[in-house]
Amino acid sequence: MRGGYRAFFDTNALAYLHDESSPEKRRIARELLSSWFPAGRTVVSTQVLQEFYVVLTGKLSPPVPSGEALEELRKLNLGAKTVVVTPELVFEAVRIHMENDISFWDALIVSAAAYSGCKVIFTEDLNPGQVIEGVRVENPFMRET
């Protein structure tokens, strides 16, 4: 287990839990979540909950039925700390976006992760090893060479 710090899970790190077309990424996502979730050190945001539902029901093949997707959201919300995206986090995301030349949506993830005291973000959407606002980016699905 990795110390006592929290980890922020981006949507893609969670969506692979249900992606039948990517068995290796699915395995990695399950291992990752199983090591963080039971310890109560998993963090998501309301943005991630929204995106997770959309990915599960509309972007996966086969899609997850809406009722099952809702249950997955509820389980995630019960077991993870959920950061509510507030206007202040949006304003902070705009600053992060401008200072780091990353997309606004990625900056909003960083803003929520930093606000909640996370030391790491698991995502495919930013540069692995990059540190933004004191939060290190890790891509658990990237093959080591």
C-alpha positions in Angstrom: 0.0 0.0 0.0 1.2 3.5 -0.8 1.5 5.5 2.4 -1.5 7.2 3.8 -2.2 9.7 1.1 -5.2 10.0 -1.2 -5.4 9.3 -4.9 -7.7 11.0 -7.4 -9.2 8.8 -10.0 -10.0 10.3 -13.4 -12.9 9.0 -15.4 -10.8 6.8 -17.7 -9.1 5.0 -14.8 -12.6 4.0 -13.6 -14.2 3.3 -17.0 -11.7 0.5 -17.7 -13.3 -1.4 -14.8 -16.2 -2.1 -17.3 -14.4 -2.1 -20.6 -14.6 -5.6 -22.1 -12.6 -4.5 -25.2 -9.5 -3.8 -23.1 -8.9 -6.8 -20.8 -5.4 -5.8 -19.7 -6.5 -2.2 -18.8 -9.5 -3.7 -17.1 -7.2 -5.9 -15.0 -5.0 -3.0 -14.1 -8.0 -0.8 -13.2 -9.4 -3.5 -10.9 -6.0 -4.0 -9.1 -5.5 -0.3 -8.7 -9.0 0.4 -7.3 -8.8 -2.6 -5.0 -5.6 -1.3 -3.4 -7.0 2.2 -2.8 -10.8 1.9 -2.4 -11.0 -0.3 0.7 -8.5 2.0 2.5 -10.8 5.0 2.0 -8.1 6.9 0.1 -10.0 7.1 -3.3 -11.1 10.6 -4.4 -13.4 11.6 -7.3 -15.3 14.7 -8.2 -18.8 15.4 -9.3 -17.3 15.9 -12.8 -15.9 12.4 -12.7 -19.2 11.0 -11.6 -21.0 12.7 -14.5 -18.4 11.6 -17.1 -18.3 8.1 -15.7 -22.1 7.7 -16.2 -21.8 9.0 -19.8 -18.9 6.7 -20.6 -20.6 3.6 -19.1 -23.9 4.1 -20.9 -22.8 5.6 -24.2 -19.1 5.0 -25.0 -18.4 1.4 -24.0 -19.3 -1.4 -26.2 -21.4 -3.0 -25.0 -22.8 -0.2 -23.0 -23.7 -0.7 -19.4 -27.5 -0.4 -18.8 -28.6 2.8 -17.1 -29.8 1.1 -13.9 -26.5 -0.7 -13.5 -24.5 2.4 -14.3 -26.5 4.2 -11.6 -25.6 1.5 -9.1 -21.9 1.8 -10.0 -22.1 5.6 -9.4 -23.7 5.0 -6.0 -21.1 2.5 -5.0 -18.3 4.8 -6.1 -19.9 7.8 -4.2 -20.3 5.7 -1.0 -16.7 4.4 -1.0 -14.8 7.4 -2.3 -14.5 11.0 -1.1 -16.5 13.0 -3.7 -15.4 16.6 -4.2 -18.2 18.9 -5.3 -17.2 21.1 -8.1 -17.9 24.6 -6.8 -17.5 28.0 -8.5 -14.2 28.4 -6.6 -12.8 25.2 -8.0 -13.9 26.3 -11.5 -12.0 29.6 -11.1 -9.0 27.7 -9.8 -9.2 25.4 -12.8 -9.2 28.4 -15.2 -5.9 29.6 -13.5 -4.4 26.1 -13.7 -5.5 25.8 -17.4 -3.8 29.1 -18.3 -0.6 28.5 -16.3 -0.1 24.9 -17.4 -1.4 24.8 -21.0 -3.7 21.9 -20.3 -7.4 21.5 -21.2 -9.9 23.2 -18.9 -11.5 19.8 -18.1 -8.1 18.3 -17.1 -7.4 21.5 -15.1 -10.7 21.0 -13.2 -9.6 17.4 -12.3 -6.3 18.9 -11.0 -8.1 21.6 -9.1 -10.4 19.0 -7.4 -7.4 16.7 -6.7 -5.3 19.5 -5.1 -8.3 20.8 -3.1 -8.9 17.4 -1.6 -5.2 16.9 -0.7 -4.4 14.2 -3.2 -0.8 13.4 -3.9 -1.5 11.6 -7.2 -4.0 11.5 -10.1 -4.5 8.3 -12.0 -5.3 9.3 -15.6 -4.4 8.8 -19.2 -5.1 12.4 -20.0 -2.0 14.2 -18.7 1.7 13.6 -18.9 3.0 10.9 -16.5 5.4 12.2 -14.0 4.2 15.8 -14.4 3.5 17.6 -11.1 0.8 20.2 -11.2 -0.3 22.1 -8.0 1.7 19.5 -6.0 -0.2 16.6 -7.5 1.8 14.0 -9.4 0.3 12.5 -12.6 0.4 8.7 -13.0 -0.8 6.7 -16.0 -1.2 3.2 -14.7 -2.0 1.9 -18.1 1.2 3.0 -19.8 3.5 0.1 -20.6 7.0 0.5 -19.2 9.7 0.2 -21.8 
